[in-house]
Amino acid sequence: MNRVKEPLLQQGLVRRKLAKGKTVSWLFLLTCLLLPTRAAFGLETVSMSIPTKTFQLVIYPIAQERGYMREEGIDLNLVFIEATPSIQSIMAGSLQFTGSGTSALLALAKGSAPLKVVIAASDRVLQWFLVRPNVSSPKDLKGKKIATTGIAAATTFMLRQILTKYGLDGNKDVTIIDPGSNNQLTALISGIADAAILGPDQRYIGLDNGMKELFFFGNEVKNSWGTLATSDKLIKEQPKMVAGFVKATLKALRLVRKDREGTIAAMTKFSGVERSQAARVYDDLINTFTTNGTVDDETQRNDLVIIRQVAGVTNDIPNARAYDFSFALEADQQLNRIGWRP
């Protein structure tokens, strides 16, 4: 069974220590709990952090529950940790993989962190731009307020690029506001904001409450989404384990693209949403999944342009410094050679 732990920052022990100013205590505890060990029957416990229960991340519990990880000698331990502490834990060696690939690239851009993205679940950005009923076109956004996940969020920089395509200056013609975590939809529906950047779940709620969809980011920009990252050290010291992890993930990715009912059931269990909602998400988003866990060079370059803007750096970042899709490409070829199908 897939073992999912509650976020460690919510545990009482860590809260008490943080309250005393011992800011490194959570990392020490995380290190003790998550260091890879040998599980029963010779399986190696490998820990991966997940920041949210979004659709593209369902491939990892599927890879565990379908036995794909075990076939590669891995006992997958999924833990819910926010992006920043997950990157610090990767660097400390207490996590092996993180689903916060964008944050890994930011750490690379800001401080040359030895990290790489090894899987891209989606080749389209799963974010939507919803507006109030009185907004009919992008030009109507001039002078309006837009709720985002942050002034310096990657999707905010993407939005500015999109607005430029429609003849607007994203820095002058609109006002970007941050209403707080997960409050973008509330700000939109209440009228505090005239538009908002929303993920799949909030998008549906917004549409059901009379809001209008102005555009889908995946149709406007060429960037990746749902990326998995690990450390250069792990790639160098344990390439066999990394290869096995990626291969198991690709099997799950293939299953998701082929098995609608099985994926909907897994999504319902993973995220806790009702089946009807999971089915709605699946039917809308299944074609955004990559076929082999990789994205092309142009998409990688576009990702890094956004990363540099968010990080506030001007130095060029070569694709090879940020991405290593060799494991995914090799695993895909292996599965093709043996004719593997879910």
Sequence and secondary structure as in RCSB ss.txt:
>XXXX:A:sequence
MNRVKEPLLQQGLVRRKLAKGKTVSWLFLLTCLLLPTRAAFGLETVSMSIPTKTFQLVIYPIAQERGYMREEGID
LNLVFIEATPSIQSIMAGSLQFTGSGTSALLALAKGSAPLKVVIAASDRVLQWFLVRPNVSSPKDLKGKKIATTG
IAAATTFMLRQILTKYGLDGNKDVTIIDPGSNNQLTALISGIADAAILGPDQRYIGLDNGMKELFFFGNEVKNSW
GTLATSDKLIKEQPKMVAGFVKATLKALRLVRKDREGTIAAMTKFSGVERSQAARVYDDLINTFTTNGTVDDETQ
RNDLVIIRQVAGVTNDIPNARAYDFSFALEADQQLNRIGWRP
>XXXX:A:secstr
  EEE  GGGSHHHHHHHHTT TTHHHHHHHHHHS  B GGG EEEEEEESS  GGGGHHHHHHHTTHHHHTTEE
EEEEE  HHHHHHHHHHTS SEES HHHHHHHHHHH  SEEEEEEEESS   EEEE TT  SGGGGTT EEE S 
TT HHHHHHHHHHHHTT  TTTTSEEE   TT HHHHHHHTS SEEEE HHHHHHHHHTT EEEEEHHHH    E
EEEEEEHHHHHH HHHHHHHHHHHHHHHHHHHH HHHHHHHHHHHH   HHHHHHHHHHHGGGB SSS   HHHH
HHHHHHHHHHHT  S   HHHHB  HHHHHHHHHHHHTT   
